[in-house]
Amino acid sequence: MSGSDRDSSARAHHRMNLPDIITVDEAARLLRVNRKTLYQVIRLNQPRWAIRFGRTIRVSRTALLEAFRGNRSAALGENE
């Protein structure tokens, strides 16, 4: 197995083992988007899958993936 195959396999394994409640950084890696972009989406759209605890934001991995797979506008927090 080459180094890049091993890295790809490790990343896929890590994604499957994430808990349901994840950080914005973990969610950004899961979606393969820039973390600043995801913070901006959360700030502007206040999606249901992002929960603010004071200054901390946590993301429901299940709700995020369901929204992303089912409806892109829902994933971005836009009104239906």
PDB file as gemmi writes it, atoms N, CA and C in Angstrom:
CRYST1    1.000    1.000    1.000  90.00  90.00  90.00 P 1                      
ATOM      1  N   MET A   1       0.854  -1.178   0.000  1.00  0.00           N  
ATOM      2  CA  MET A   1       0.000   0.000   0.000  1.00  0.00           C  
ATOM      3  C   MET A   1       0.895   1.235   0.000  1.00  0.00           C  
ATOM      4  N   SER A   2       0.647   2.158  -0.910  1.00  0.00           N  
ATOM      5  CA  SER A   2       1.470   3.363  -0.991  1.00  0.00           C  
ATOM      6  C   SER A   2       1.103   4.331   0.132  1.00  0.00           C  
ATOM      7  N   GLY A   3       1.948   5.340   0.324  1.00  0.00           N  
ATOM      8  CA  GLY A   3       1.708   6.325   1.377  1.00  0.00           C  
ATOM      9  C   GLY A   3       0.404   7.070   1.208  1.00  0.00           C  
ATOM     10  N   SER A   4       0.085   7.465  -0.048  1.00  0.00           N  
ATOM     11  CA  SER A   4      -1.165   8.206  -0.275  1.00  0.00           C  
ATOM     12  C   SER A   4      -2.380   7.317  -0.063  1.00  0.00           C  
ATOM     13  N   ASP A   5      -2.290   6.018  -0.417  1.00  0.00           N  
ATOM     14  CA  ASP A   5      -3.399   5.094  -0.171  1.00  0.00           C  
ATOM     15  C   ASP A   5      -3.619   4.911   1.321  1.00  0.00           C  
ATOM     16  N   ARG A   6      -2.520   4.816   2.050  1.00  0.00           N  
ATOM     17  CA  ARG A   6      -2.595   4.644   3.497  1.00  0.00           C  
ATOM     18  C   ARG A   6      -3.217   5.874   4.147  1.00  0.00           C  
ATOM     19  N   ASP A   7      -2.821   7.087   3.711  1.00  0.00           N  
ATOM     20  CA  ASP A   7      -3.380   8.328   4.239  1.00  0.00           C  
ATOM     21  C   ASP A   7      -4.869   8.415   3.961  1.00  0.00           C  
ATOM     22  N   SER A   8      -5.270   8.066   2.745  1.00  0.00           N  
ATOM     23  CA  SER A   8      -6.682   8.107   2.357  1.00  0.00           C  
ATOM     24  C   SER A   8      -7.494   7.128   3.193  1.00  0.00           C  
ATOM     25  N   SER A   9      -6.963   5.941   3.403  1.00  0.00           N  
ATOM     26  CA  SER A   9      -7.634   4.933   4.209  1.00  0.00           C  
ATOM     27  C   SER A   9      -7.769   5.396   5.654  1.00  0.00           C  
ATOM     28  N   ALA A  10      -6.746   6.015   6.181  1.00  0.00           N  
ATOM     29  CA  ALA A  10      -6.788   6.512   7.561  1.00  0.00           C  
ATOM     30  C   ALA A  10      -7.832   7.608   7.715  1.00  0.00           C  
ATOM     31  N   ARG A  11      -7.913   8.497   6.722  1.00  0.00           N  
ATOM     32  CA  ARG A  11      -8.921   9.569   6.789  1.00  0.00           C  
ATOM     33  C   ARG A  11     -10.330   8.995   6.729  1.00  0.00           C  
ATOM     34  N   ALA A  12     -10.563   8.027   5.859  1.00  0.00           N  
ATOM     35  CA  ALA A  12     -11.891   7.404   5.751  1.00  0.00           C  
ATOM     36  C   ALA A  12     -12.247   6.704   7.057  1.00  0.00           C  
ATOM     37  N   HIS A  13     -11.293   6.015   7.644  1.00  0.00           N  
ATOM     38  CA  HIS A  13     -11.524   5.328   8.908  1.00  0.00           C  
ATOM     39  C   HIS A  13     -11.859   6.335  10.009  1.00  0.00           C  
ATOM     40  N   HIS A  14     -11.138   7.461  10.044  1.00  0.00           N  
ATOM     41  CA  HIS A  14     -11.391   8.499  11.050  1.00  0.00           C  
ATOM     42  C   HIS A  14     -12.793   9.064  10.899  1.00  0.00           C  
ATOM     43  N   ARG A  15     -13.243   9.315   9.672  1.00  0.00           N  
ATOM     44  CA  ARG A  15     -14.578   9.869   9.441  1.00  0.00           C  
ATOM     45  C   ARG A  15     -15.654   8.945   9.976  1.00  0.00           C  
ATOM     46  N   MET A  16     -15.490   7.654   9.781  1.00  0.00           N  
ATOM     47  CA  MET A  16     -16.503   6.701  10.221  1.00  0.00           C  
ATOM     48  C   MET A  16     -16.537   6.596  11.735  1.00  0.00           C  
ATOM     49  N   ASN A  17     -15.447   6.904  12.408  1.00  0.00           N  
ATOM     50  CA  ASN A  17     -15.388   6.780  13.853  1.00  0.00           C  
ATOM     51  C   ASN A  17     -15.689   8.072  14.598  1.00  0.00           C  
ATOM     52  N   LEU A  18     -16.091   9.119  13.889  1.00  0.00           N  
ATOM     53  CA  LEU A  18     -16.413  10.378  14.553  1.00  0.00           C  
ATOM     54  C   LEU A  18     -17.672  10.203  15.402  1.00  0.00           C  
ATOM     55  N   PRO A  19     -17.701  10.830  16.568  1.00  0.00           N  
ATOM     56  CA  PRO A  19     -18.934  10.811  17.364  1.00  0.00           C  
ATOM     57  C   PRO A  19     -20.014  11.636  16.658  1.00  0.00           C  
ATOM     58  N   ASP A  20     -21.247  11.548  17.123  1.00  0.00           N  
ATOM     59  CA  ASP A  20     -22.318  12.295  16.463  1.00  0.00           C  
ATOM     60  C   ASP A  20     -22.181  13.797  16.684  1.00  0.00           C  
ATOM     61  N   ILE A  21     -21.659  14.215  17.809  1.00  0.00           N  
ATOM     62  CA  ILE A  21     -21.462  15.636  18.068  1.00  0.00           C  
ATOM     63  C   ILE A  21     -19.994  15.944  17.817  1.00  0.00           C  
ATOM     64  N   ILE A  22     -19.737  16.818  16.830  1.00  0.00           N  
ATOM     65  CA  ILE A  22     -18.367  17.106  16.420  1.00  0.00           C  
ATOM     66  C   ILE A  22     -18.118  18.608  16.418  1.00  0.00           C  
ATOM     67  N   THR A  23     -16.868  18.970  16.323  1.00  0.00           N  
ATOM     68  CA  THR A  23     -16.493  20.384  16.261  1.00  0.00           C  
ATOM     69  C   THR A  23     -16.683  20.901  14.834  1.00  0.00           C  
ATOM     70  N   VAL A  24     -16.637  22.196  14.678  1.00  0.00           N  
ATOM     71  CA  VAL A  24     -16.739  22.796  13.351  1.00  0.00           C  
ATOM     72  C   VAL A  24     -15.542  22.382  12.500  1.00  0.00           C  
ATOM     73  N   ASP A  25     -14.363  22.307  13.098  1.00  0.00           N  
ATOM     74  CA  ASP A  25     -13.176  21.870  12.352  1.00  0.00           C  
ATOM     75  C   ASP A  25     -13.358  20.449  11.813  1.00  0.00           C  
ATOM     76  N   GLU A  26     -13.887  19.543  12.642  1.00  0.00           N  
ATOM     77  CA  GLU A  26     -14.135  18.171  12.196  1.00  0.00           C  
ATOM     78  C   GLU A  26     -15.190  18.139  11.096  1.00  0.00           C  
ATOM     79  N   ALA A  27     -16.238  18.957  11.240  1.00  0.00           N  
ATOM     80  CA  ALA A  27     -17.287  19.018  10.224  1.00  0.00           C  
ATOM     81  C   ALA A  27     -16.735  19.548   8.898  1.00  0.00           C  
ATOM     82  N   ALA A  28     -15.875  20.546   8.974  1.00  0.00           N  
ATOM     83  CA  ALA A  28     -15.271  21.101   7.757  1.00  0.00           C  
ATOM     84  C   ALA A  28     -14.423  20.045   7.055  1.00  0.00           C  
ATOM     85  N   ARG A  29     -13.656  19.276   7.821  1.00  0.00           N  
ATOM     86  CA  ARG A  29     -12.857  18.200   7.218  1.00  0.00           C  
ATOM     87  C   ARG A  29     -13.761  17.135   6.613  1.00  0.00           C  
ATOM     88  N   LEU A  30     -14.854  16.809   7.294  1.00  0.00           N  
ATOM     89  CA  LEU A  30     -15.799  15.813   6.797  1.00  0.00           C  
ATOM     90  C   LEU A  30     -16.395  16.231   5.454  1.00  0.00           C  
ATOM     91  N   LEU A  31     -16.730  17.518   5.337  1.00  0.00           N  
ATOM     92  CA  LEU A  31     -17.319  18.040   4.102  1.00  0.00           C  
ATOM     93  C   LEU A  31     -16.273  18.474   3.080  1.00  0.00           C  
ATOM     94  N   ARG A  32     -15.006  18.491   3.511  1.00  0.00           N  
ATOM     95  CA  ARG A  32     -13.904  18.940   2.660  1.00  0.00           C  
ATOM     96  C   ARG A  32     -14.099  20.388   2.204  1.00  0.00           C  
ATOM     97  N   VAL A  33     -14.417  21.229   3.194  1.00  0.00           N  
ATOM     98  CA  VAL A  33     -14.528  22.667   2.947  1.00  0.00           C  
ATOM     99  C   VAL A  33     -13.625  23.395   3.936  1.00  0.00           C  
ATOM    100  N   ASN A  34     -13.331  24.624   3.651  1.00  0.00           N  
ATOM    101  CA  ASN A  34     -12.511  25.442   4.526  1.00  0.00           C  
ATOM    102  C   ASN A  34     -13.271  25.715   5.820  1.00  0.00           C  
ATOM    103  N   ARG A  35     -12.586  25.625   6.939  1.00  0.00           N  
ATOM    104  CA  ARG A  35     -13.258  25.832   8.236  1.00  0.00           C  
ATOM    105  C   ARG A  35     -13.834  27.238   8.361  1.00  0.00           C  
ATOM    106  N   LYS A  36     -13.142  28.240   7.808  1.00  0.00           N  
ATOM    107  CA  LYS A  36     -13.658  29.616   7.869  1.00  0.00           C  
ATOM    108  C   LYS A  36     -14.957  29.732   7.085  1.00  0.00           C  
ATOM    109  N   THR A  37     -15.042  29.024   5.974  1.00  0.00           N  
ATOM    110  CA  THR A  37     -16.265  29.027   5.172  1.00  0.00           C  
ATOM    111  C   THR A  37     -17.412  28.430   5.975  1.00  0.00           C  
ATOM    112  N   LEU A  38     -17.159  27.323   6.655  1.00  0.00           N  
ATOM    113  CA  LEU A  38     -18.206  26.683   7.445  1.00  0.00           C  
ATOM    114  C   LEU A  38     -18.633  27.570   8.611  1.00  0.00           C  
ATOM    115  N   TYR A  39     -17.681  28.225   9.272  1.00  0.00           N  
ATOM    116  CA  TYR A  39     -18.046  29.169  10.334  1.00  0.00           C  
ATOM    117  C   TYR A  39     -18.930  30.285   9.774  1.00  0.00           C  
ATOM    118  N   GLN A  40     -18.623  30.759   8.584  1.00  0.00           N  
ATOM    119  CA  GLN A  40     -19.423  31.822   7.971  1.00  0.00           C  
ATOM    120  C   GLN A  40     -20.835  31.324   7.656  1.00  0.00           C  
ATOM    121  N   VAL A  41     -20.958  30.124   7.120  1.00  0.00           N  
ATOM    122  CA  VAL A  41     -22.277  29.536   6.844  1.00  0.00           C  
ATOM    123  C   VAL A  41     -23.090  29.452   8.129  1.00  0.00           C  
ATOM    124  N   ILE A  42     -22.456  29.005   9.200  1.00  0.00           N  
ATOM    125  CA  ILE A  42     -23.153  28.875  10.484  1.00  0.00           C  
ATOM    126  C   ILE A  42     -23.572  30.248  11.002  1.00  0.00           C  
ATOM    127  N   ARG A  43     -22.658  31.211  10.925  1.00  0.00           N  
ATOM    128  CA  ARG A  43     -22.967  32.559  11.421  1.00  0.00           C  
ATOM    129  C   ARG A  43     -24.107  33.205  10.639  1.00  0.00           C  
ATOM    130  N   LEU A  44     -24.083  33.078   9.323  1.00  0.00           N  
ATOM    131  CA  LEU A  44     -25.080  33.752   8.488  1.00  0.00           C  
ATOM    132  C   LEU A  44     -26.431  33.038   8.452  1.00  0.00           C  
ATOM    133  N   ASN A  45     -26.419  31.705   8.491  1.00  0.00           N  
ATOM    134  CA  ASN A  45     -27.650  30.943   8.266  1.00  0.00           C  
ATOM    135  C   ASN A  45     -28.239  30.275   9.491  1.00  0.00           C  
ATOM    136  N   GLN A  46     -27.463  30.153  10.560  1.00  0.00           N  
ATOM    137  CA  GLN A  46     -27.909  29.499  11.785  1.00  0.00           C  
ATOM    138  C   GLN A  46     -28.632  28.178  11.492  1.00  0.00           C  
ATOM    139  N   PRO A  47     -27.948  27.233  10.851  1.00  0.00           N  
ATOM    140  CA  PRO A  47     -28.588  25.955  10.492  1.00  0.00           C  
ATOM    141  C   PRO A  47     -28.939  25.133  11.729  1.00  0.00           C  
ATOM    142  N   ARG A  48     -29.899  24.249  11.575  1.00  0.00           N  
ATOM    143  CA  ARG A  48     -30.364  23.415  12.691  1.00  0.00           C  
ATOM    144  C   ARG A  48     -29.302  22.439  13.170  1.00  0.00           C  
ATOM    145  N   TRP A  49     -28.377  22.074  12.300  1.00  0.00           N  
ATOM    146  CA  TRP A  49     -27.360  21.078  12.669  1.00  0.00           C  
ATOM    147  C   TRP A  49     -26.210  21.677  13.469  1.00  0.00           C  
ATOM    148  N   ALA A  50     -26.183  22.990  13.634  1.00  0.00           N  
ATOM    149  CA  ALA A  50     -25.130  23.649  14.419  1.00  0.00           C  
ATOM    150  C   ALA A  50     -25.739  24.213  15.694  1.00  0.00           C  
ATOM    151  N   ILE A  51     -25.111  23.901  16.815  1.00  0.00           N  
ATOM    152  CA  ILE A  51     -25.625  24.331  18.112  1.00  0.00           C  
ATOM    153  C   ILE A  51     -24.552  25.155  18.817  1.00  0.00           C  
ATOM    154  N   ARG A  52     -24.935  26.317  19.279  1.00  0.00           N  
ATOM    155  CA  ARG A  52     -23.996  27.212  19.957  1.00  0.00           C  
ATOM    156  C   ARG A  52     -24.134  27.028  21.468  1.00  0.00           C  
ATOM    157  N   PHE A  53     -22.993  26.832  22.113  1.00  0.00           N  
ATOM    158  CA  PHE A  53     -22.910  26.754  23.566  1.00  0.00           C  
ATOM    159  C   PHE A  53     -21.996  27.879  24.000  1.00  0.00           C  
ATOM    160  N   GLY A  54     -22.549  29.031  24.295  1.00  0.00           N  
ATOM    161  CA  GLY A  54     -21.730  30.193  24.609  1.00  0.00           C  
ATOM    162  C   GLY A  54     -20.922  30.591  23.385  1.00  0.00           C  
ATOM    163  N   ARG A  55     -19.605  30.524  23.478  1.00  0.00           N  
ATOM    164  CA  ARG A  55     -18.744  30.862  22.344  1.00  0.00           C  
ATOM    165  C   ARG A  55     -18.326  29.638  21.544  1.00  0.00           C  
ATOM    166  N   THR A  56     -18.804  28.469  21.969  1.00  0.00           N  
ATOM    167  CA  THR A  56     -18.439  27.215  21.317  1.00  0.00           C  
ATOM    168  C   THR A  56     -19.577  26.756  20.417  1.00  0.00           C  
ATOM    169  N   ILE A  57     -19.227  26.188  19.273  1.00  0.00           N  
ATOM    170  CA  ILE A  57     -20.221  25.642  18.351  1.00  0.00           C  
ATOM    171  C   ILE A  57     -19.946  24.158  18.187  1.00  0.00           C  
ATOM    172  N   ARG A  58     -20.995  23.368  18.265  1.00  0.00           N  
ATOM    173  CA  ARG A  58     -20.903  21.943  17.995  1.00  0.00           C  
ATOM    174  C   ARG A  58     -21.883  21.608  16.876  1.00  0.00           C  
ATOM    175  N   VAL A  59     -21.570  20.555  16.146  1.00  0.00           N  
ATOM    176  CA  VAL A  59     -22.336  20.166  14.975  1.00  0.00           C  
ATOM    177  C   VAL A  59     -22.819  18.732  15.147  1.00  0.00           C  
ATOM    178  N   SER A  60     -24.081  18.498  14.824  1.00  0.00           N  
ATOM    179  CA  SER A  60     -24.593  17.137  14.779  1.00  0.00           C  
ATOM    180  C   SER A  60     -24.176  16.539  13.444  1.00  0.00           C  
ATOM    181  N   ARG A  61     -23.263  15.578  13.492  1.00  0.00           N  
ATOM    182  CA  ARG A  61     -22.761  14.952  12.266  1.00  0.00           C  
ATOM    183  C   ARG A  61     -23.896  14.307  11.476  1.00  0.00           C  
ATOM    184  N   THR A  62     -24.800  13.600  12.167  1.00  0.00           N  
ATOM    185  CA  THR A  62     -25.907  12.930  11.497  1.00  0.00           C  
ATOM    186  C   THR A  62     -26.819  13.941  10.806  1.00  0.00           C  
ATOM    187  N   ALA A  63     -27.211  14.996  11.509  1.00  0.00           N  
ATOM    188  CA  ALA A  63     -28.105  16.007  10.926  1.00  0.00           C  
ATOM    189  C   ALA A  63     -27.422  16.740   9.779  1.00  0.00           C  
ATOM    190  N   LEU A  64     -26.129  17.029   9.923  1.00  0.00           N  
ATOM    191  CA  LEU A  64     -25.393  17.707   8.860  1.00  0.00           C  
ATOM    192  C   LEU A  64     -25.362  16.852   7.602  1.00  0.00           C  
ATOM    193  N   LEU A  65     -25.013  15.578   7.731  1.00  0.00           N  
ATOM    194  CA  LEU A  65     -24.933  14.703   6.564  1.00  0.00           C  
ATOM    195  C   LEU A  65     -26.297  14.468   5.936  1.00  0.00           C  
ATOM    196  N   GLU A  66     -27.334  14.327   6.759  1.00  0.00           N  
ATOM    197  CA  GLU A  66     -28.690  14.163   6.224  1.00  0.00           C  
ATOM    198  C   GLU A  66     -29.106  15.404   5.441  1.00  0.00           C  
ATOM    199  N   ALA A  67     -28.841  16.569   5.993  1.00  0.00           N  
ATOM    200  CA  ALA A  67     -29.194  17.810   5.303  1.00  0.00           C  
ATOM    201  C   ALA A  67     -28.387  17.955   4.019  1.00  0.00           C  
ATOM    202  N   PHE A  68     -27.114  17.631   4.085  1.00  0.00           N  
ATOM    203  CA  PHE A  68     -26.249  17.776   2.913  1.00  0.00           C  
ATOM    204  C   PHE A  68     -26.647  16.808   1.810  1.00  0.00           C  
ATOM    205  N   ARG A  69     -26.964  15.584   2.171  1.00  0.00           N  
ATOM    206  CA  ARG A  69     -27.345  14.575   1.175  1.00  0.00           C  
ATOM    207  C   ARG A  69     -28.733  14.824   0.617  1.00  0.00           C  
ATOM    208  N   GLY A  70     -29.652  15.299   1.470  1.00  0.00           N  
ATOM    209  CA  GLY A  70     -31.036  15.447   1.053  1.00  0.00           C  
ATOM    210  C   GLY A  70     -31.331  16.730   0.307  1.00  0.00           C  
ATOM    211  N   ASN A  71     -30.684  17.802   0.715  1.00  0.00           N  
ATOM    212  CA  ASN A  71     -31.032  19.098   0.140  1.00  0.00           C  
ATOM    213  C   ASN A  71     -29.904  20.065   0.424  1.00  0.00           C  
ATOM    214  N   ARG A  72     -29.222  20.489  -0.606  1.00  0.00           N  
ATOM    215  CA  ARG A  72     -28.063  21.374  -0.411  1.00  0.00           C  
ATOM    216  C   ARG A  72     -28.446  22.649   0.312  1.00  0.00           C  
ATOM    217  N   SER A  73     -29.608  23.239   0.019  1.00  0.00           N  
ATOM    218  CA  SER A  73     -29.980  24.492   0.687  1.00  0.00           C  
ATOM    219  C   SER A  73     -30.215  24.252   2.174  1.00  0.00           C  
ATOM    220  N   ALA A  74     -30.740  23.061   2.529  1.00  0.00           N  
ATOM    221  CA  ALA A  74     -30.921  22.733   3.935  1.00  0.00           C  
ATOM    222  C   ALA A  74     -29.576  22.564   4.615  1.00  0.00           C  
ATOM    223  N   ALA A  75     -28.626  21.974   3.920  1.00  0.00           N  
ATOM    224  CA  ALA A  75     -27.296  21.769   4.491  1.00  0.00           C  
ATOM    225  C   ALA A  75     -26.634  23.107   4.791  1.00  0.00           C  
ATOM    226  N   LEU A  76     -26.911  24.094   3.966  1.00  0.00           N  
ATOM    227  CA  LEU A  76     -26.325  25.409   4.174  1.00  0.00           C  
ATOM    228  C   LEU A  76     -27.163  26.265   5.115  1.00  0.00           C  
ATOM    229  N   GLY A  77     -28.296  25.717   5.574  1.00  0.00           N  
ATOM    230  CA  GLY A  77     -29.100  26.425   6.553  1.00  0.00           C  
ATOM    231  C   GLY A  77     -30.097  27.398   5.958  1.00  0.00           C  
ATOM    232  N   GLU A  78     -30.262  27.364   4.648  1.00  0.00           N  
ATOM    233  CA  GLU A  78     -31.190  28.298   4.008  1.00  0.00           C  
ATOM    234  C   GLU A  78     -32.619  27.843   4.279  1.00  0.00           C  
ATOM    235  N   ASN A  79     -33.515  28.801   4.285  1.00  0.00           N  
ATOM    236  CA  ASN A  79     -34.920  28.504   4.529  1.00  0.00           C  
ATOM    237  C   ASN A  79     -35.496  27.690   3.394  1.00  0.00           C  
ATOM    238  N   GLU A  80     -36.410  26.800   3.747  1.00  0.00           N  
ATOM    239  CA  GLU A  80     -37.026  25.938   2.743  1.00  0.00           C  
ATOM    240  C   GLU A  80     -38.205  26.607   2.103  1.00  0.00           C  
TER     241      GLU A  80                                                      
END                                                                             
